[in-house]
Amino acid sequence: MLEEECRAASVQIFLDAKITEVRRSTAFTVHTSDADFRAPVLVVATGGLSVPKIGATSFGYDLARQFGLNIIPTRPALVPLTLSANDRENYCDLAGVSTDVIASLAPDNTSPSPASSSRHVPRPTTPSHDAPSFPESMLITHRGLSGPAILQISSYWAPGQGIRLDLAPGQHATASLRNARTRTLAAARSALQGFLPNRLAVRWLDLHAPKSWTNPSLDELERQLHAWTIVPAGTEGYEKAEVTAGGVDTAELSSKTMESRKVPGLFFIGEVVDVTGHLGGFNFQWAWSSALAAARSL
């Protein structure tokens, strides 16, 4: 469909045209290895750094810097998180297990679970304030955590920060155990298997079993189930990231046309701009909407 629209508009497409230089005098000149192109306006739609194997590069950011535009530091977003060596040993043999959770950022003063070897250290940066919570599924992988809930919260996460996982959304997880005639580890496993996958329920309880089965101990167990805090070791990087966060500072562009405020005729659209949406087609929508805004002004 896109190719048909391009043909109808007499758009010319040049494949494998490597750009070597871009200059601006009275017009923009784009030098390639085979030809030069001149135009009064230049629209940059080069994308971000995600999935380099399909050709993603930093070209758009480099071009923006060349013309004096500010760049918000880039990082992988909507990306799986990796775990520390100890946490991988504890959980990653459960790769493929999925469960519904509510994922959020842990408060800065929250320590990780005692079953985790991760250290809670101050964050060097804060990607975003007021991060929301994501009630979606989580997937355990061979290296860490993925699934929609994890991908969503990864866009707000910064190195050294913990993530908080509610493993029992909307559940009074220990209710059946409190009412049981005898409170045992086996009874606790049965209770957790009512809302967690069997293998995850057994493993998590083995690593977090209370020292006793008193009401205060069950209160703490309930709290941990709703606020399991773990500190990721990192992310799977741009290779696995759905999008790139950061990019050309929106303050540098007209919000109506996407034209540079400093360089008339220079436009930036799509992922190269510092706009990142949630999962669900929002990043595609931004790419198309920003392109439409630029096109209408030309």
N, C-alpha and C positions, 0 to 999 in steps of 0.2 A: 504493500500500500504506500509506504514512504517513497519507494522508487517511482511509483506511478505519479505521485504528487510532484516529485522533483522533475520528472520528464514533462509534465504538464506546464510547469513553471520555467522550462528551459534551463534547468540547473545543470551545470557541468560538474562532473565528479572526476577527480584525478586520484588514481590509486597509486600507492607506493611512492608518493611525492614527499621526499624528506626535506623538511624546511631547514635551511642552514642559517638564515638571518632574516630579521624583520627590521625595516627602517621606515622612518616617517619624516617627510618634508612637507610639501603641499598635499601629499597623498601617502598612503601606506604602500610600501614595496615589500613583497614577500619573495625572498630568494629560495629557490629549491635547487637540487642537484641537476635538474633538467631544464628549468625555465624560471622566469621571473613573472610575478603577477602584481599589478598595480590597481588600487581601488581607493576611493575617498573614505571608505569606512572598513573596519576590520572587526569581525565578530569571532571571539575566541570561545570555542566549545570543545576544549580538549579533554575534559573529564579530570578525574583525580588520579591518585596513585594506586587505587585498588585493582587487584588482579593484574599484575604486571605481565603475566604470560600472554595476555591478549593485547599488549602494546601500551599499557598505561605508563606515562612518564611524567616528569615534572615540568614539561615544556610550558604549560599555561602559567604556572607560578613564576618560572624564570622570565617569561615575557612581561608579566605584570611588574616584576621587580625592575626590569629594564626601563619601563616607563614610569617608575617612581611610585607605584601603588603599594600599599601596605598589605602584607600577607599574614593572616592569622596562622600560627604554627599548626601544621597538619599532623594527623594521627589516624590510625585505623579505627573505624566505627562500624557498628553492627557486625561485630566480629566475635568468634569464639574466644573464651578465656582459658588460659592454661593454669595448671595447679603446680604447687611446689612438689619436690620429689616425694616428701612424706605423704602429702595428700594424694598424689597419684598412686602411691602404693596402697593407701587406704581405700580408694574409691574407683580407680580407673580400670580395674579388672571387671567392673560392672558396665563397661562400655556398651552402649546400645539401650540401656535402661532409661526410660523417660517417665516423668511424673509432672503433675501440675503444681506450680509454686507461685508465690508472689515474690518477685525479685525487686530489691531496692538497694540503695547505698547505705552502708552502716554508718552511724554517727562516728565522728572522728575519735571519740573517747571510748569506742567499743572495742574490746579485745576479741581475737578470734577464738573459736571453740577450743577447749583443752585438747581435743583429739586432733587438732591441726598443728603442724609445726611452723606454720607461717607466722612471721613476726608482724605486728601492727606497727607501722612506722609512719611518721608524718608524710603527707602527700607533698611532692614537689610542685605540683600544679593542680588546679581545680578546673576541669573542662567545663563544668556547668553547675550553677547553683539550683537549688530547688528541684532536684531530679525526681521524677514521678516514680510510682511503683507499677510493676508490670505483672498482672495475673495471667500468666501464660505457661506453656510447658517448658521444661528443662530437660536436656539430654546429656547424659554422661558420655564422654568420649574417651579415646585412648590417652589423651593428653590433658583433659580438663573438662570443661562444661560448655555446652552449646544449647541450641534450641531457641525458640523465639524470646523467652523471658531473658535469657543471658545475652542474646544479641542486642536486645533493646537496652538493657542496663549498661552494656559495654560502652555505649556512646556517651555515657555520663561518668564512667569510671576513670580513675587516674591511678598510676602505679603507686603501690603502697596502701591503697585504700581497701577496706573490706567491703564485701557485698553481703547483704542480709537476705536469707531465703526463708520464707514461710513454707514449711513442708506440709502443713495441714491447714490450708486456707478454709476458713469458715467452720473448722472442726473443733470440738472439745476433745482433743486427742486422747486424753487419759481418763475420760469419763467411765468407760467400761472397766478399766483397771481399778478405779476407785471403788466401784460397786462389786468387784469380784470378791468371792469368799476368801480366796488366797491370792496374795500379790506376789507373783514370781516373774522371773525373766521370761519364761515361756508365755505367761499371760500377757506380758507387756509386748512381746513380739506379735502375738495374735491381735492385740489392739492396734498396733501400728500397721499391720498388714491389711487392716480395714480401709486404709486410705493411701498407703504407699505400695509400690511394687514389692513383692515378697523379698527378693534379694536385697533391695535397698533397705527395707525395714529391718531385716536381720542385721545387715552390716552397720547401719547407722546406730542401732541400739547397742550392738556389741561395743561400739566406740564411745557411746554416750550413756551407758547404763548408770543409773544412780547407785550410790553406795548402799542405800536402804530404800524401803518402799513406804516410808512415812508420807503423810500428806504434804509436808514441806518439800520433800524430795520429789514428789509427783508434781508439785507446783513448779519446781525448777525444770523438770523434764518437759512440762507443758510449755514453759517459756522458751526453752531451747528449740523445741520443735517449730515454734512460730518465729524464731529469730536466730536461726543457725547462721553464724557469721564465719565467713571464710575469706582469706586474703589471696586473691589470684597472684600467680607469679608473673603473669604477663598476658599477652594476647597471641593469637595465631598470625598476627601481622597483616600486611596488605595483601598477601597471597590469598587469604581466606576472608578478608573484609568485604562486606557488601558495598560499602561506600567509604569515602575519605572525609573526615571531619576537618574543619579549618579550610583555609584557602584565601582567595581574594576578599579582603575586608569589605563587607557590605557598605560601610560608611564611605568607601571610595566611589560607589556607584549610585546612579540615580535609581531610586526604587520604582520609578515608572517606566524607565527605558532600558536599564542595565548599562547605560553608557558611563564611561569613566568621567568623574567630575574634573579630573586633571587634564585628560587627553581627549579632546573632541574627536568623535568618530571611532573611538575604541570601546568595544563592548565585550563583556564577559557574561556568559550564561552557563547554567547547569552546574555540575559538580565541582568545577574549578572555583566556584564562589563559596564562601563560608556559610553555606546553608545545608543542614543535614536533617532529614526527616526520619520518622519511625518506619518500621516495616509496614508493608501493605500497599505499596505503590506510590507512597508520598514523594519519594525521591525522583521517580519518573515524572510525577506531576509537576514537581518543581522545575525539572529540566525543560519540559514542554511549555510551562507557563512563562518561565524566564525567556525562552526563545521567542514566544509569541509577543511578549512585551517589547523585546528588541526589534522584532520584525515590523511591528506596527509603527515604530518610530523612524524606520528607514525610508 
